[in-house]
Amino acid sequence: MDMKKRISLELRSRNPAEIAELVVDNSRSADGEVEGLSEDFKELEFLSMVNVGLGSLAKLPSLPKLRKLELSDNNLSGSLETLSEKCPNLTYLNLSGNKIKELSNVEALQNLKSLQSLDLFNCEITSLEDYRDSVFELLPQVTYLDGFDQEDNEAPDSEAEDEDEDGEDGAGPTGDYEDEEDEEEDEDGSEGGEVGLSFQATRGDQEDEEDFAEEEEEEEGQPGVQGQKRKRDVDDEGEEDDDDDDDEED
């Protein structure tokens, strides 16, 4: 998809003046030039044109509020002076993966007085001797080069900072939620204890009833046996009487 059409799709029928962030990565630029952008994007603060085949920035419109510009994986080797003219308030610039070979290619960035972070990773310039010291000397306003300052301290991650801020703002409610969960667990635990005791008591009663029932069955069973035995004894006595009568008759 060409860059002009991609920008039109990203607008989603909105006015360009309402757009603060625009990403057109992996679209195709016509003849290696910026297209589809105009000065109507006057509120634009973040612009990403990664891997779009750019070879020149000559047609970049004036974007006075632009702070962050992503231009990695293109074919840029010069014409960087356009940036200080069109985007004078840049604080972050990513030129990694371009065809920047010499210090003279980045010399034009001296006029970007607000530039704090510059990324030239995977450019031929990084193979120069004393590359980092030379760039820091050439661009004293830059604090971070390829993600690290002169003392090799890593640049803070802006997204991580946002997450930390969100975490701090939400620390109170999160703690409250945890307390509530603990209270609920305690309540559940106490209820569980009462239920357990009730269950044990009920189970004990059931066992007592079962034992009592067994005893009753045994007691009921014994008279039956005695009755059968008595009946058998009576029958035996009857038979003896019959025998005695027979003897007397004889």
C-alpha positions, 0 to 999 in steps of 0.5 A: 500500500502506498503511503498516501493511501495509508495516511488516508486510511489512518485518518478515518475521516478525521481532520488532519489537525486532530491527529497527534500520532501517525504510524505508516510503517511498511507502506511504500513511498513514491520515488523515495519521497514523503507523500500524503503529509501536509502542514495540516498535521499541525498538532502531530507529535509522533510520526513513524515511517519505518521501512517505507523506502525513504531516500529523501526528506525534502518533501517533509512538511512543516511539523512544529509540534513533532517531538518523536520521529521514527525513520529506521530501515530506510535509505537515508544518507543525507538531507537531514538539514530538513529536520531542523527546518521543518521539525525544530522541536524534535527530542527523539530521532531514530535513524537506525538501519539507514545509509549514514556513513560519515559524521558529516551526515549527522552534522546537520542535526546540530541545529536540533537544539531540543534533541535528546535521543538519537539512534544510529544503530545498524548504520555504517557510521557506528563502525568508525573509530571513537564513534560514540565520543565523536557523536557526543562531541558533535551533538552536545545536546544529545543525552542518549546515543543508541539507547545509552548515555556517555556513561553507558547508562541505559535510556529510560523507557517512556512506556515503562515510565507510563506504566510506573505512573499508572501503577503509582496512581493505582497503588491505593485502590489496588491495596484496598482491593487486596484488603477486601480480598483478605477480609473476604477470605477471613470471613470465608474461613470463619464460616468454613470453621463454623460449618466444619464444627456443625458438620462434625456435630451433625456427623457425631449425632448421626453416628450416635443414632446409628449406634443406638439403632444397632443396639435396638436391633440387637435387643429386638433380635434377642427376644426373637431368638429366646422365643424360638428357643422357648417354643422349641423347649415347649415342643420338646416337653410336649413330645416327652408328655406324649412318650409318657402317655404311651408308656402308661398305656402299655 
